Amino acid sequence: MKRQIVRTADGSSSIYLEEMDEQYHSKHGAIAESEHIFIQNGLLEKKAEPVISVFEVGMGTGLNVMTSIQAAEKHKLSINYEAIEAFPILISELKDLNFVEALNFDPMLFQKIHKTEWGIEQSLNTNFRLTKWHEKLQMIKLLPAQYDVIYFDAFAPEKQGEMWSKEIFEDLFTALKYDGILVTYCVKGEIRRRLKEVGFTVEKLPGPIGGKREICRARKEFKDEA
């Protein structure tokens, strides 16, 4: 699949897939999207937890890992981070992504995110542990009540419809702890209905300034059946 490095509206990089007519990040700003959706409205909702367990669907360029590491440093968080990616970016593409400069990020740590072995937990620093899975989400078994936060960053439903199925959301609902949250950029009515069908409480939130008007956050609330 032919790929090219592109710039988004905030000056940060993304990768464009010509055959899919799709890119890894919002054209309105890759970093702005990551920090607003996944950090501000996802990770930091759980900052009171002694250890935050994160699962990312679609690691892609590793940008959400990077912004999560920076949030952990800034807010003194301890994070166990798992990420799945069926089609990893090429190591040769790393030099063309400008996230290191744009985020003032440690270049050696950026390399380590991508070069660390698949399927093995690695300590990236004293408060951040990363495990990557080189696999399709449908092929792995998620255990119940594993995660506090899920970053759902798959390609758009019209490009990768199988990733937005009711069955996928059922598995993710089960994998969340009670009061856990799933955040995503997609607010399509059909997707929100599927999230509600499997048990999530769903809300639309304002999108990043200069970007999408709305984003979606779904919460697994405890429901007393008595």
Beta strands, then each sheet from edge to edge (+ up, - down):
strand 1: 3-7
strand 2: 13-17
strand 3: 22-23
strand 4: 52-57
strand 5: 79-84
strand 6: 122-125
strand 7: 128-133
strand 8: 147-152
strand 9: 176-184
strand 10: 201-206
strand 11: 214-219
sheet 1: 1+ 2- 3+
sheet 2: 6+ 7- 5- 4- 8- 9- 11+ 10-
end
